C-alpha cells in the first residue's frame, strides 16, 4: 500500500517590514498601502506554497525586532 505524505505545515517566512509601504511592480507601477506587512521567503517554492494555501507563518526579521524593543 502506497501512502502520500501531506504537508499541513504552513510555509514560514520572515517579517521584514510593516506599516505604510510603497510597492513597485512592473504591471502596476508604484502602489501605496497604509496597513501592510512584507513577508519574505527563503525560496520561490515556499512563496508559491504560501500563495496556494492562502496562509503562512512568519518570524520577526532584525528590523522588526529592533522596532519592537525601542
C-alpha positions, 0 to 999 in steps of 0.5 A: 500500500502506497501512502502520500505524505501531506504537508499541513505545515504552513510555509514560514517566512520572515517579517521584514517590514510593516506599516505604510509601504510603497510597492513597485511592480512592473504591471502596476507601477508604484502602489501605496498601502497604509496597513501592510506587512512584507513577508519574505521567503527563503525560496520561490517554492515556499512563496508559491506554497504560501500563495496556494494555501492562502496562509503562512507563518512568519518570524520577526526579521532584525528590523522588526525586532529592533522596532519592537524593543525601542 
